[in-house]
Amino acid sequence: MDRHQDLTSAQWRKSSYSGDTGGECVEVADLAPHIAIRDSKAPDGPVLTLPADSFARFVGAAVRGEI
């Protein structure tokens, strides 16, 4: 994984379930073939990148209440 990936053109989005109160939200960006994840309260902070299939398994596990 490239530790110095340029994310300036990333199209960040957060869930439609997130409110405008600045709560505990994450944002994701599709960087095909990876998905980038960051804390919406710290957009200049660290970014986690995962292969798209790993991200899909993570989201599926969360939906099923496994994590």
HELIX and SHEET records of a PDB file:
HELIX    1   1 ALA A   52  VAL A   63  1                                  12    
SHEET    1   A 4 ARG A  13  LYS A  14  0                                        
SHEET    2   A 4 VAL A  26  LEU A  31 -1                                        
SHEET    3   A 4 HIS A  34  ASP A  39 -1                                        
SHEET    4   A 4 LEU A  48  PRO A  51 -1                                        
END                                                                             
